[in-house]
Amino acid sequence: MKISELQNIFTGLSQLAAKEFPVKTSLKIQRNYQKVQDALKPSEEVNKKLVEQYKESDDGQGGVTLKAETAPEFHRKRAELMDENVEVELESIGTEEIEQVAEGTIKTQTLILLDEIIKEEK
């Protein structure tokens, strides 16, 4: 699975984790969340090094300004990083499990982020 896809799944799982589910579904969400978080750690370290290498200034709040002359190279390398494949075994989450949410509804955007692991049940 590509790093960019894993980042989407991580965001979607974070959104699901804020909802109340039955214990079995909550456990599945938590296990997937932990696996994705662990799988993304090396790429986050590489990304930090890229930012350090190509930044011109830091605003002190997490935002950076890239050096204009090397920004295209930074974006190329970052895109290459996001395109890398990572092996991670995730558990599918069934649509019926997601429908059991106790607090409100799940946003369509969250479902799009989780498309890789959602299994439509009949």
Jmol script that loads the backbone (N, CA, C; Angstrom):
load data "model"
ATOM      1  N   MET A   1       0.844  -1.162   0.000  1.00  0.00           N
ATOM      2  CA  MET A   1       0.000   0.000   0.000  1.00  0.00           C
ATOM      3  C   MET A   1       0.902   1.241   0.000  1.00  0.00           C
ATOM      4  N   LYS A   2       0.547   2.259  -0.759  1.00  0.00           N
ATOM      5  CA  LYS A   2       1.347   3.479  -0.844  1.00  0.00           C
ATOM      6  C   LYS A   2       1.243   4.288   0.454  1.00  0.00           C
ATOM      7  N   ILE A   3       2.295   5.024   0.731  1.00  0.00           N
ATOM      8  CA  ILE A   3       2.326   5.852   1.935  1.00  0.00           C
ATOM      9  C   ILE A   3       1.184   6.863   1.916  1.00  0.00           C
ATOM     10  N   SER A   4       0.896   7.430   0.767  1.00  0.00           N
ATOM     11  CA  SER A   4      -0.197   8.403   0.676  1.00  0.00           C
ATOM     12  C   SER A   4      -1.539   7.758   1.040  1.00  0.00           C
ATOM     13  N   GLU A   5      -1.744   6.511   0.642  1.00  0.00           N
ATOM     14  CA  GLU A   5      -2.979   5.798   0.994  1.00  0.00           C
ATOM     15  C   GLU A   5      -3.033   5.520   2.494  1.00  0.00           C
ATOM     16  N   LEU A   6      -1.882   5.154   3.062  1.00  0.00           N
ATOM     17  CA  LEU A   6      -1.829   4.915   4.501  1.00  0.00           C
ATOM     18  C   LEU A   6      -2.133   6.181   5.292  1.00  0.00           C
ATOM     19  N   GLN A   7      -1.670   7.316   4.795  1.00  0.00           N
ATOM     20  CA  GLN A   7      -1.964   8.578   5.475  1.00  0.00           C
ATOM     21  C   GLN A   7      -3.459   8.861   5.456  1.00  0.00           C
ATOM     22  N   ASN A   8      -4.111   8.567   4.343  1.00  0.00           N
ATOM     23  CA  ASN A   8      -5.566   8.739   4.261  1.00  0.00           C
ATOM     24  C   ASN A   8      -6.276   7.817   5.250  1.00  0.00           C
ATOM     25  N   ILE A   9      -5.836   6.568   5.306  1.00  0.00           N
ATOM     26  CA  ILE A   9      -6.439   5.611   6.235  1.00  0.00           C
ATOM     27  C   ILE A   9      -6.235   6.067   7.673  1.00  0.00           C
ATOM     28  N   PHE A  10      -5.050   6.570   7.971  1.00  0.00           N
ATOM     29  CA  PHE A  10      -4.757   7.053   9.319  1.00  0.00           C
ATOM     30  C   PHE A  10      -5.705   8.187   9.710  1.00  0.00           C
ATOM     31  N   THR A  11      -5.917   9.117   8.789  1.00  0.00           N
ATOM     32  CA  THR A  11      -6.839  10.229   9.045  1.00  0.00           C
ATOM     33  C   THR A  11      -8.257   9.716   9.265  1.00  0.00           C
ATOM     34  N   GLY A  12      -8.696   8.787   8.413  1.00  0.00           N
ATOM     35  CA  GLY A  12     -10.037   8.224   8.550  1.00  0.00           C
ATOM     36  C   GLY A  12     -10.212   7.456   9.850  1.00  0.00           C
ATOM     37  N   LEU A  13      -9.202   6.673  10.233  1.00  0.00           N
ATOM     38  CA  LEU A  13      -9.278   5.929  11.488  1.00  0.00           C
ATOM     39  C   LEU A  13      -9.303   6.878  12.687  1.00  0.00           C
ATOM     40  N   SER A  14      -8.573   7.978  12.593  1.00  0.00           N
ATOM     41  CA  SER A  14      -8.596   8.981  13.660  1.00  0.00           C
ATOM     42  C   SER A  14     -10.004   9.545  13.832  1.00  0.00           C
ATOM     43  N   GLN A  15     -10.680   9.771  12.722  1.00  0.00           N
ATOM     44  CA  GLN A  15     -12.046  10.289  12.777  1.00  0.00           C
ATOM     45  C   GLN A  15     -13.000   9.246  13.359  1.00  0.00           C
ATOM     46  N   LEU A  16     -12.828   7.988  12.973  1.00  0.00           N
ATOM     47  CA  LEU A  16     -13.674   6.926  13.524  1.00  0.00           C
ATOM     48  C   LEU A  16     -13.421   6.735  15.016  1.00  0.00           C
ATOM     49  N   ALA A  17     -12.170   6.873  15.430  1.00  0.00           N
ATOM     50  CA  ALA A  17     -11.813   6.648  16.829  1.00  0.00           C
ATOM     51  C   ALA A  17     -12.531   7.613  17.769  1.00  0.00           C
ATOM     52  N   ALA A  18     -12.999   8.731  17.243  1.00  0.00           N
ATOM     53  CA  ALA A  18     -13.714   9.710  18.062  1.00  0.00           C
ATOM     54  C   ALA A  18     -15.180   9.318  18.282  1.00  0.00           C
ATOM     55  N   LYS A  19     -15.634   8.279  17.606  1.00  0.00           N
ATOM     56  CA  LYS A  19     -17.023   7.828  17.712  1.00  0.00           C
ATOM     57  C   LYS A  19     -17.119   6.646  18.674  1.00  0.00           C
ATOM     58  N   GLU A  20     -18.338   6.381  19.133  1.00  0.00           N
ATOM     59  CA  GLU A  20     -18.592   5.235  20.010  1.00  0.00           C
ATOM     60  C   GLU A  20     -19.083   4.059  19.171  1.00  0.00           C
ATOM     61  N   PHE A  21     -18.383   2.931  19.293  1.00  0.00           N
ATOM     62  CA  PHE A  21     -18.737   1.704  18.598  1.00  0.00           C
ATOM     63  C   PHE A  21     -18.816   0.570  19.607  1.00  0.00           C
ATOM     64  N   PRO A  22     -19.421  -0.543  19.219  1.00  0.00           N
ATOM     65  CA  PRO A  22     -19.334  -1.741  20.067  1.00  0.00           C
ATOM     66  C   PRO A  22     -17.862  -2.117  20.268  1.00  0.00           C
ATOM     67  N   VAL A  23     -17.583  -2.830  21.342  1.00  0.00           N
ATOM     68  CA  VAL A  23     -16.215  -3.164  21.719  1.00  0.00           C
ATOM     69  C   VAL A  23     -15.441  -3.831  20.587  1.00  0.00           C
ATOM     70  N   LYS A  24     -16.037  -4.813  19.916  1.00  0.00           N
ATOM     71  CA  LYS A  24     -15.350  -5.544  18.852  1.00  0.00           C
ATOM     72  C   LYS A  24     -14.896  -4.601  17.728  1.00  0.00           C
ATOM     73  N   THR A  25     -15.759  -3.703  17.322  1.00  0.00           N
ATOM     74  CA  THR A  25     -15.431  -2.751  16.255  1.00  0.00           C
ATOM     75  C   THR A  25     -14.394  -1.751  16.743  1.00  0.00           C
ATOM     76  N   SER A  26     -14.541  -1.281  17.975  1.00  0.00           N
ATOM     77  CA  SER A  26     -13.566  -0.341  18.539  1.00  0.00           C
ATOM     78  C   SER A  26     -12.172  -0.953  18.579  1.00  0.00           C
ATOM     79  N   LEU A  27     -12.097  -2.209  18.951  1.00  0.00           N
ATOM     80  CA  LEU A  27     -10.818  -2.902  19.017  1.00  0.00           C
ATOM     81  C   LEU A  27     -10.192  -3.025  17.624  1.00  0.00           C
ATOM     82  N   LYS A  28     -11.005  -3.334  16.633  1.00  0.00           N
ATOM     83  CA  LYS A  28     -10.517  -3.448  15.256  1.00  0.00           C
ATOM     84  C   LYS A  28      -9.984  -2.092  14.765  1.00  0.00           C
ATOM     85  N   ILE A  29     -10.716  -1.030  15.068  1.00  0.00           N
ATOM     86  CA  ILE A  29     -10.285   0.318  14.682  1.00  0.00           C
ATOM     87  C   ILE A  29      -8.957   0.646  15.360  1.00  0.00           C
ATOM     88  N   GLN A  30      -8.847   0.350  16.654  1.00  0.00           N
ATOM     89  CA  GLN A  30      -7.628   0.651  17.401  1.00  0.00           C
ATOM     90  C   GLN A  30      -6.432  -0.149  16.879  1.00  0.00           C
ATOM     91  N   ARG A  31      -6.624  -1.431  16.588  1.00  0.00           N
ATOM     92  CA  ARG A  31      -5.521  -2.244  16.058  1.00  0.00           C
ATOM     93  C   ARG A  31      -5.041  -1.707  14.713  1.00  0.00           C
ATOM     94  N   ASN A  32      -5.971  -1.358  13.837  1.00  0.00           N
ATOM     95  CA  ASN A  32      -5.598  -0.797  12.537  1.00  0.00           C
ATOM     96  C   ASN A  32      -4.873   0.539  12.711  1.00  0.00           C
ATOM     97  N   TYR A  33      -5.393   1.365  13.602  1.00  0.00           N
ATOM     98  CA  TYR A  33      -4.795   2.673  13.868  1.00  0.00           C
ATOM     99  C   TYR A  33      -3.334   2.501  14.287  1.00  0.00           C
ATOM    100  N   GLN A  34      -3.083   1.587  15.208  1.00  0.00           N
ATOM    101  CA  GLN A  34      -1.731   1.360  15.708  1.00  0.00           C
ATOM    102  C   GLN A  34      -0.809   0.827  14.615  1.00  0.00           C
ATOM    103  N   LYS A  35      -1.304  -0.105  13.804  1.00  0.00           N
ATOM    104  CA  LYS A  35      -0.501  -0.657  12.710  1.00  0.00           C
ATOM    105  C   LYS A  35      -0.124   0.418  11.694  1.00  0.00           C
ATOM    106  N   VAL A  36      -1.092   1.269  11.350  1.00  0.00           N
ATOM    107  CA  VAL A  36      -0.833   2.328  10.372  1.00  0.00           C
ATOM    108  C   VAL A  36       0.152   3.346  10.955  1.00  0.00           C
ATOM    109  N   GLN A  37      -0.059   3.707  12.202  1.00  0.00           N
ATOM    110  CA  GLN A  37       0.841   4.659  12.857  1.00  0.00           C
ATOM    111  C   GLN A  37       2.281   4.136  12.849  1.00  0.00           C
ATOM    112  N   ASP A  38       2.451   2.878  13.196  1.00  0.00           N
ATOM    113  CA  ASP A  38       3.783   2.271  13.198  1.00  0.00           C
ATOM    114  C   ASP A  38       4.380   2.219  11.792  1.00  0.00           C
ATOM    115  N   ALA A  39       3.567   1.900  10.801  1.00  0.00           N
ATOM    116  CA  ALA A  39       4.044   1.801   9.414  1.00  0.00           C
ATOM    117  C   ALA A  39       4.460   3.160   8.854  1.00  0.00           C
ATOM    118  N   LEU A  40       3.836   4.236   9.350  1.00  0.00           N
ATOM    119  CA  LEU A  40       4.137   5.577   8.843  1.00  0.00           C
ATOM    120  C   LEU A  40       5.349   6.235   9.506  1.00  0.00           C
ATOM    121  N   LYS A  41       5.795   5.718  10.637  1.00  0.00           N
ATOM    122  CA  LYS A  41       6.904   6.363  11.368  1.00  0.00           C
ATOM    123  C   LYS A  41       8.152   6.582  10.518  1.00  0.00           C
ATOM    124  N   PRO A  42       8.648   5.569   9.810  1.00  0.00           N
ATOM    125  CA  PRO A  42       9.858   5.808   9.000  1.00  0.00           C
ATOM    126  C   PRO A  42       9.669   6.898   7.938  1.00  0.00           C
ATOM    127  N   SER A  43       8.517   6.922   7.289  1.00  0.00           N
ATOM    128  CA  SER A  43       8.282   7.940   6.253  1.00  0.00           C
ATOM    129  C   SER A  43       8.169   9.328   6.867  1.00  0.00           C
ATOM    130  N   GLU A  44       7.644   9.420   8.078  1.00  0.00           N
ATOM    131  CA  GLU A  44       7.569  10.714   8.762  1.00  0.00           C
ATOM    132  C   GLU A  44       8.966  11.238   9.072  1.00  0.00           C
ATOM    133  N   GLU A  45       9.864  10.342   9.449  1.00  0.00           N
ATOM    134  CA  GLU A  45      11.252  10.742   9.721  1.00  0.00           C
ATOM    135  C   GLU A  45      11.936  11.228   8.440  1.00  0.00           C
ATOM    136  N   VAL A  46      11.727  10.511   7.343  1.00  0.00           N
ATOM    137  CA  VAL A  46      12.309  10.927   6.063  1.00  0.00           C
ATOM    138  C   VAL A  46      11.721  12.273   5.652  1.00  0.00           C
ATOM    139  N   ASN A  47      10.428  12.459   5.835  1.00  0.00           N
ATOM    140  CA  ASN A  47       9.783  13.721   5.479  1.00  0.00           C
ATOM    141  C   ASN A  47      10.350  14.883   6.303  1.00  0.00           C
ATOM    142  N   LYS A  48      10.567  14.655   7.603  1.00  0.00           N
ATOM    143  CA  LYS A  48      11.153  15.698   8.458  1.00  0.00           C
ATOM    144  C   LYS A  48      12.533  16.104   7.953  1.00  0.00           C
ATOM    145  N   LYS A  49      13.333  15.115   7.539  1.00  0.00           N
ATOM    146  CA  LYS A  49      14.666  15.399   7.016  1.00  0.00           C
ATOM    147  C   LYS A  49      14.590  16.201   5.715  1.00  0.00           C
ATOM    148  N   LEU A  50      13.621  15.849   4.861  1.00  0.00           N
ATOM    149  CA  LEU A  50      13.440  16.598   3.613  1.00  0.00           C
ATOM    150  C   LEU A  50      13.079  18.046   3.904  1.00  0.00           C
ATOM    151  N   VAL A  51      12.165  18.245   4.833  1.00  0.00           N
ATOM    152  CA  VAL A  51      11.748  19.611   5.182  1.00  0.00           C
ATOM    153  C   VAL A  51      12.942  20.391   5.719  1.00  0.00           C
ATOM    154  N   GLU A  52      13.698  19.766   6.616  1.00  0.00           N
ATOM    155  CA  GLU A  52      14.887  20.440   7.171  1.00  0.00           C
ATOM    156  C   GLU A  52      15.880  20.808   6.064  1.00  0.00           C
ATOM    157  N   GLN A  53      16.060  19.926   5.127  1.00  0.00           N
ATOM    158  CA  GLN A  53      17.019  20.146   4.044  1.00  0.00           C
ATOM    159  C   GLN A  53      16.594  21.288   3.125  1.00  0.00           C
ATOM    160  N   TYR A  54      15.292  21.410   2.874  1.00  0.00           N
ATOM    161  CA  TYR A  54      14.818  22.357   1.861  1.00  0.00           C
ATOM    162  C   TYR A  54      14.125  23.599   2.420  1.00  0.00           C
ATOM    163  N   LYS A  55      14.033  23.739   3.722  1.00  0.00           N
ATOM    164  CA  LYS A  55      13.326  24.901   4.254  1.00  0.00           C
ATOM    165  C   LYS A  55      14.221  26.132   4.285  1.00  0.00           C
ATOM    166  N   GLU A  56      13.562  27.265   4.103  1.00  0.00           N
ATOM    167  CA  GLU A  56      14.257  28.543   4.195  1.00  0.00           C
ATOM    168  C   GLU A  56      14.066  29.123   5.583  1.00  0.00           C
ATOM    169  N   SER A  57      12.809  29.032   6.064  1.00  0.00           N
ATOM    170  CA  SER A  57      12.517  29.559   7.398  1.00  0.00           C
ATOM    171  C   SER A  57      11.396  28.748   8.028  1.00  0.00           C
ATOM    172  N   ASP A  58      11.263  28.942   9.334  1.00  0.00           N
ATOM    173  CA  ASP A  58      10.282  28.222  10.141  1.00  0.00           C
ATOM    174  C   ASP A  58       9.470  29.277  10.885  1.00  0.00           C
ATOM    175  N   ASP A  59       8.137  29.169  10.849  1.00  0.00           N
ATOM    176  CA  ASP A  59       7.316  30.185  11.523  1.00  0.00           C
ATOM    177  C   ASP A  59       7.134  29.918  13.018  1.00  0.00           C
ATOM    178  N   GLY A  60       7.706  28.821  13.507  1.00  0.00           N
ATOM    179  CA  GLY A  60       7.617  28.509  14.930  1.00  0.00           C
ATOM    180  C   GLY A  60       6.333  27.809  15.331  1.00  0.00           C
ATOM    181  N   GLN A  61       5.412  27.641  14.387  1.00  0.00           N
ATOM    182  CA  GLN A  61       4.134  26.991  14.672  1.00  0.00           C
ATOM    183  C   GLN A  61       3.913  25.777  13.775  1.00  0.00           C
ATOM    184  N   GLY A  62       4.993  25.230  13.264  1.00  0.00           N
ATOM    185  CA  GLY A  62       4.890  24.037  12.421  1.00  0.00           C
ATOM    186  C   GLY A  62       4.891  24.328  10.934  1.00  0.00           C
ATOM    187  N   GLY A  63       4.755  25.581  10.544  1.00  0.00           N
ATOM    188  CA  GLY A  63       4.771  25.944   9.128  1.00  0.00           C
ATOM    189  C   GLY A  63       6.170  26.340   8.685  1.00  0.00           C
ATOM    190  N   VAL A  64       6.503  26.043   7.454  1.00  0.00           N
ATOM    191  CA  VAL A  64       7.820  26.383   6.920  1.00  0.00           C
ATOM    192  C   VAL A  64       7.676  27.045   5.563  1.00  0.00           C
ATOM    193  N   THR A  65       8.704  27.814   5.217  1.00  0.00           N
ATOM    194  CA  THR A  65       8.822  28.386   3.887  1.00  0.00           C
ATOM    195  C   THR A  65       9.982  27.672   3.209  1.00  0.00           C
ATOM    196  N   LEU A  66       9.718  27.150   2.024  1.00  0.00           N
ATOM    197  CA  LEU A  66      10.760  26.441   1.281  1.00  0.00           C
ATOM    198  C   LEU A  66      11.622  27.425   0.508  1.00  0.00           C
ATOM    199  N   LYS A  67      12.874  27.020   0.282  1.00  0.00           N
ATOM    200  CA  LYS A  67      13.762  27.811  -0.568  1.00  0.00           C
ATOM    201  C   LYS A  67      13.185  27.776  -1.976  1.00  0.00           C
ATOM    202  N   ALA A  68      12.957  28.948  -2.552  1.00  0.00           N
ATOM    203  CA  ALA A  68      12.311  29.039  -3.869  1.00  0.00           C
ATOM    204  C   ALA A  68      13.056  28.246  -4.939  1.00  0.00           C
ATOM    205  N   GLU A  69      14.385  28.316  -4.915  1.00  0.00           N
ATOM    206  CA  GLU A  69      15.168  27.669  -5.970  1.00  0.00           C
ATOM    207  C   GLU A  69      15.157  26.142  -5.878  1.00  0.00           C
ATOM    208  N   THR A  70      14.866  25.592  -4.695  1.00  0.00           N
ATOM    209  CA  THR A  70      14.876  24.134  -4.548  1.00  0.00           C
ATOM    210  C   THR A  70      13.492  23.553  -4.245  1.00  0.00           C
ATOM    211  N   ALA A  71      12.472  24.399  -4.228  1.00  0.00           N
ATOM    212  CA  ALA A  71      11.112  23.916  -3.938  1.00  0.00           C
ATOM    213  C   ALA A  71      10.653  22.826  -4.908  1.00  0.00           C
ATOM    214  N   PRO A  72      10.889  22.980  -6.223  1.00  0.00           N
ATOM    215  CA  PRO A  72      10.453  21.910  -7.138  1.00  0.00           C
ATOM    216  C   PRO A  72      11.120  20.563  -6.824  1.00  0.00           C
ATOM    217  N   GLU A  73      12.393  20.595  -6.440  1.00  0.00           N
ATOM    218  CA  GLU A  73      13.099  19.362  -6.095  1.00  0.00           C
ATOM    219  C   GLU A  73      12.505  18.755  -4.814  1.00  0.00           C
ATOM    220  N   PHE A  74      12.191  19.613  -3.844  1.00  0.00           N
ATOM    221  CA  PHE A  74      11.550  19.136  -2.612  1.00  0.00           C
ATOM    222  C   PHE A  74      10.236  18.440  -2.937  1.00  0.00           C
ATOM    223  N   HIS A  75       9.393  19.071  -3.746  1.00  0.00           N
ATOM    224  CA  HIS A  75       8.081  18.496  -4.081  1.00  0.00           C
ATOM    225  C   HIS A  75       8.219  17.185  -4.858  1.00  0.00           C
ATOM    226  N   ARG A  76       9.225  17.097  -5.706  1.00  0.00           N
ATOM    227  CA  ARG A  76       9.470  15.865  -6.448  1.00  0.00           C
ATOM    228  C   ARG A  76       9.867  14.739  -5.491  1.00  0.00           C
ATOM    229  N   LYS A  77      10.782  15.042  -4.584  1.00  0.00           N
ATOM    230  CA  LYS A  77      11.227  14.025  -3.622  1.00  0.00           C
ATOM    231  C   LYS A  77      10.110  13.626  -2.670  1.00  0.00           C
ATOM    232  N   ARG A  78       9.306  14.587  -2.249  1.00  0.00           N
ATOM    233  CA  ARG A  78       8.190  14.276  -1.347  1.00  0.00           C
ATOM    234  C   ARG A  78       7.151  13.414  -2.066  1.00  0.00           C
ATOM    235  N   ALA A  79       6.874  13.717  -3.323  1.00  0.00           N
ATOM    236  CA  ALA A  79       5.928  12.907  -4.109  1.00  0.00           C
ATOM    237  C   ALA A  79       6.470  11.490  -4.273  1.00  0.00           C
ATOM    238  N   GLU A  80       7.770  11.374  -4.459  1.00  0.00           N
ATOM    239  CA  GLU A  80       8.404  10.063  -4.567  1.00  0.00           C
ATOM    240  C   GLU A  80       8.238   9.286  -3.254  1.00  0.00           C
ATOM    241  N   LEU A  81       8.417   9.972  -2.140  1.00  0.00           N
ATOM    242  CA  LEU A  81       8.233   9.344  -0.828  1.00  0.00           C
ATOM    243  C   LEU A  81       6.791   8.864  -0.655  1.00  0.00           C
ATOM    244  N   MET A  82       5.826   9.705  -0.992  1.00  0.00           N
ATOM    245  CA  MET A  82       4.408   9.355  -0.833  1.00  0.00           C
ATOM    246  C   MET A  82       3.995   8.203  -1.736  1.00  0.00           C
ATOM    247  N   ASP A  83       4.753   7.987  -2.808  1.00  0.00           N
ATOM    248  CA  ASP A  83       4.448   6.925  -3.763  1.00  0.00           C
ATOM    249  C   ASP A  83       5.077   5.580  -3.376  1.00  0.00           C
ATOM    250  N   GLU A  84       5.924   5.578  -2.355  1.00  0.00           N
ATOM    251  CA  GLU A  84       6.563   4.347  -1.898  1.00  0.00           C
ATOM    252  C   GLU A  84       5.536   3.388  -1.305  1.00  0.00           C
ATOM    253  N   ASN A  85       5.796   2.100  -1.453  1.00  0.00           N
ATOM    254  CA  ASN A  85       4.917   1.073  -0.904  1.00  0.00           C
ATOM    255  C   ASN A  85       5.399   0.625   0.462  1.00  0.00           C
ATOM    256  N   VAL A  86       4.446   0.350   1.339  1.00  0.00           N
ATOM    257  CA  VAL A  86       4.722  -0.130   2.686  1.00  0.00           C
ATOM    258  C   VAL A  86       3.854  -1.364   2.898  1.00  0.00           C
ATOM    259  N   GLU A  87       4.455  -2.407   3.444  1.00  0.00           N
ATOM    260  CA  GLU A  87       3.699  -3.618   3.749  1.00  0.00           C
ATOM    261  C   GLU A  87       3.048  -3.467   5.120  1.00  0.00           C
ATOM    262  N   VAL A  88       1.741  -3.545   5.136  1.00  0.00           N
ATOM    263  CA  VAL A  88       1.012  -3.501   6.405  1.00  0.00           C
ATOM    264  C   VAL A  88      -0.258  -4.318   6.239  1.00  0.00           C
ATOM    265  N   GLU A  89      -0.528  -5.163   7.207  1.00  0.00           N
ATOM    266  CA  GLU A  89      -1.690  -6.051   7.173  1.00  0.00           C
ATOM    267  C   GLU A  89      -2.797  -5.418   8.020  1.00  0.00           C
ATOM    268  N   LEU A  90      -3.846  -4.943   7.359  1.00  0.00           N
ATOM    269  CA  LEU A  90      -4.949  -4.299   8.067  1.00  0.00           C
ATOM    270  C   LEU A  90      -6.194  -5.173   8.041  1.00  0.00           C
ATOM    271  N   GLU A  91      -6.981  -5.056   9.090  1.00  0.00           N
ATOM    272  CA  GLU A  91      -8.241  -5.783   9.165  1.00  0.00           C
ATOM    273  C   GLU A  91      -9.325  -4.986   8.447  1.00  0.00           C
ATOM    274  N   SER A  92     -10.147  -5.667   7.680  1.00  0.00           N
ATOM    275  CA  SER A  92     -11.282  -5.004   7.031  1.00  0.00           C
ATOM    276  C   SER A  92     -12.324  -4.642   8.077  1.00  0.00           C
ATOM    277  N   ILE A  93     -13.020  -3.558   7.814  1.00  0.00           N
ATOM    278  CA  ILE A  93     -14.118  -3.133   8.671  1.00  0.00           C
ATOM    279  C   ILE A  93     -15.376  -3.176   7.818  1.00  0.00           C
ATOM    280  N   GLY A  94     -16.356  -3.942   8.251  1.00  0.00           N
ATOM    281  CA  GLY A  94     -17.578  -4.106   7.475  1.00  0.00           C
ATOM    282  C   GLY A  94     -18.493  -2.900   7.568  1.00  0.00           C
ATOM    283  N   THR A  95     -19.265  -2.700   6.524  1.00  0.00           N
ATOM    284  CA  THR A  95     -20.204  -1.578   6.524  1.00  0.00           C
ATOM    285  C   THR A  95     -21.219  -1.700   7.654  1.00  0.00           C
ATOM    286  N   GLU A  96     -21.604  -2.930   7.982  1.00  0.00           N
ATOM    287  CA  GLU A  96     -22.558  -3.120   9.085  1.00  0.00           C
ATOM    288  C   GLU A  96     -21.954  -2.693  10.413  1.00  0.00           C
ATOM    289  N   GLU A  97     -20.643  -2.909  10.582  1.00  0.00           N
ATOM    290  CA  GLU A  97     -19.977  -2.489  11.812  1.00  0.00           C
ATOM    291  C   GLU A  97     -19.977  -0.964  11.934  1.00  0.00           C
ATOM    292  N   ILE A  98     -19.733  -0.292  10.827  1.00  0.00           N
ATOM    293  CA  ILE A  98     -19.699   1.176  10.835  1.00  0.00           C
ATOM    294  C   ILE A  98     -21.090   1.747  11.091  1.00  0.00           C
ATOM    295  N   GLU A  99     -22.112   1.056  10.593  1.00  0.00           N
ATOM    296  CA  GLU A  99     -23.485   1.524  10.794  1.00  0.00           C
ATOM    297  C   GLU A  99     -23.901   1.480  12.259  1.00  0.00           C
ATOM    298  N   GLN A 100     -23.136   0.785  13.091  1.00  0.00           N
ATOM    299  CA  GLN A 100     -23.470   0.659  14.508  1.00  0.00           C
ATOM    300  C   GLN A 100     -22.975   1.838  15.337  1.00  0.00           C
ATOM    301  N   VAL A 101     -22.514   2.881  14.688  1.00  0.00           N
ATOM    302  CA  VAL A 101     -22.000   4.039  15.425  1.00  0.00           C
ATOM    303  C   VAL A 101     -23.082   4.600  16.337  1.00  0.00           C
ATOM    304  N   ALA A 102     -22.696   4.877  17.554  1.00  0.00           N
ATOM    305  CA  ALA A 102     -23.658   5.329  18.556  1.00  0.00           C
ATOM    306  C   ALA A 102     -23.852   6.848  18.541  1.00  0.00           C
ATOM    307  N   GLU A 103     -22.848   7.572  18.087  1.00  0.00           N
ATOM    308  CA  GLU A 103     -22.912   9.034  18.107  1.00  0.00           C
ATOM    309  C   GLU A 103     -23.059   9.577  16.688  1.00  0.00           C
ATOM    310  N   GLY A 104     -24.233   9.936  16.286  1.00  0.00           N
ATOM    311  CA  GLY A 104     -24.429  10.570  14.992  1.00  0.00           C
ATOM    312  C   GLY A 104     -24.107   9.680  13.817  1.00  0.00           C
ATOM    313  N   THR A 105     -23.572  10.296  12.784  1.00  0.00           N
ATOM    314  CA  THR A 105     -23.288   9.574  11.556  1.00  0.00           C
ATOM    315  C   THR A 105     -21.815   9.700  11.195  1.00  0.00           C
ATOM    316  N   ILE A 106     -21.412   8.899  10.244  1.00  0.00           N
ATOM    317  CA  ILE A 106     -20.054   8.956   9.720  1.00  0.00           C
ATOM    318  C   ILE A 106     -20.084   9.800   8.447  1.00  0.00           C
ATOM    319  N   LYS A 107     -19.183  10.750   8.346  1.00  0.00           N
ATOM    320  CA  LYS A 107     -19.138  11.609   7.169  1.00  0.00           C
ATOM    321  C   LYS A 107     -18.662  10.825   5.950  1.00  0.00           C
ATOM    322  N   THR A 108     -19.174  11.200   4.794  1.00  0.00           N
ATOM    323  CA  THR A 108     -18.776  10.577   3.535  1.00  0.00           C
ATOM    324  C   THR A 108     -17.270  10.714   3.331  1.00  0.00           C
ATOM    325  N   GLN A 109     -16.714  11.851   3.690  1.00  0.00           N
ATOM    326  CA  GLN A 109     -15.276  12.083   3.557  1.00  0.00           C
ATOM    327  C   GLN A 109     -14.482  11.018   4.321  1.00  0.00           C
ATOM    328  N   THR A 110     -14.945  10.644   5.503  1.00  0.00           N
ATOM    329  CA  THR A 110     -14.265   9.616   6.296  1.00  0.00           C
ATOM    330  C   THR A 110     -14.317   8.275   5.570  1.00  0.00           C
ATOM    331  N   LEU A 111     -15.463   7.955   5.004  1.00  0.00           N
ATOM    332  CA  LEU A 111     -15.606   6.690   4.274  1.00  0.00           C
ATOM    333  C   LEU A 111     -14.694   6.650   3.053  1.00  0.00           C
ATOM    334  N   ILE A 112     -14.535   7.778   2.392  1.00  0.00           N
ATOM    335  CA  ILE A 112     -13.637   7.847   1.231  1.00  0.00           C
ATOM    336  C   ILE A 112     -12.199   7.570   1.666  1.00  0.00           C
ATOM    337  N   LEU A 113     -11.798   8.154   2.789  1.00  0.00           N
ATOM    338  CA  LEU A 113     -10.439   7.949   3.299  1.00  0.00           C
ATOM    339  C   LEU A 113     -10.177   6.483   3.649  1.00  0.00           C
ATOM    340  N   LEU A 114     -11.239   5.782   4.065  1.00  0.00           N
ATOM    341  CA  LEU A 114     -11.112   4.399   4.521  1.00  0.00           C
ATOM    342  C   LEU A 114     -11.480   3.367   3.466  1.00  0.00           C
ATOM    343  N   ASP A 115     -11.650   3.805   2.245  1.00  0.00           N
ATOM    344  CA  ASP A 115     -12.108   2.918   1.169  1.00  0.00           C
ATOM    345  C   ASP A 115     -11.305   1.624   1.066  1.00  0.00           C
ATOM    346  N   GLU A 116     -10.016   1.692   1.315  1.00  0.00           N
ATOM    347  CA  GLU A 116      -9.134   0.510   1.198  1.00  0.00           C
ATOM    348  C   GLU A 116      -9.461  -0.585   2.199  1.00  0.00           C
ATOM    349  N   ILE A 117     -10.063  -0.233   3.346  1.00  0.00           N
ATOM    350  CA  ILE A 117     -10.293  -1.253   4.378  1.00  0.00           C
ATOM    351  C   ILE A 117     -11.769  -1.485   4.677  1.00  0.00           C
ATOM    352  N   ILE A 118     -12.648  -0.747   4.042  1.00  0.00           N
ATOM    353  CA  ILE A 118     -14.077  -0.970   4.275  1.00  0.00           C
ATOM    354  C   ILE A 118     -14.557  -2.085   3.347  1.00  0.00           C
ATOM    355  N   LYS A 119     -15.262  -3.032   3.945  1.00  0.00           N
ATOM    356  CA  LYS A 119     -15.766  -4.177   3.195  1.00  0.00           C
ATOM    357  C   LYS A 119     -17.293  -4.076   3.211  1.00  0.00           C
ATOM    358  N   GLU A 120     -17.866  -3.977   2.018  1.00  0.00           N
ATOM    359  CA  GLU A 120     -19.313  -3.888   1.929  1.00  0.00           C
ATOM    360  C   GLU A 120     -19.919  -5.259   2.177  1.00  0.00           C
ATOM    361  N   GLU A 121     -20.818  -5.315   3.140  1.00  0.00           N
ATOM    362  CA  GLU A 121     -21.470  -6.569   3.500  1.00  0.00           C
ATOM    363  C   GLU A 121     -22.864  -6.606   2.909  1.00  0.00           C
ATOM    364  N   LYS A 122     -23.330  -7.806   2.623  1.00  0.00           N
ATOM    365  CA  LYS A 122     -24.653  -7.952   1.998  1.00  0.00           C
ATOM    366  C   LYS A 122     -25.667  -8.380   3.001  1.00  0.00           C
TER     367      LYS A 122
END
end "model"
wireframe off; spacefill off
backbone 0.3
color backbone group
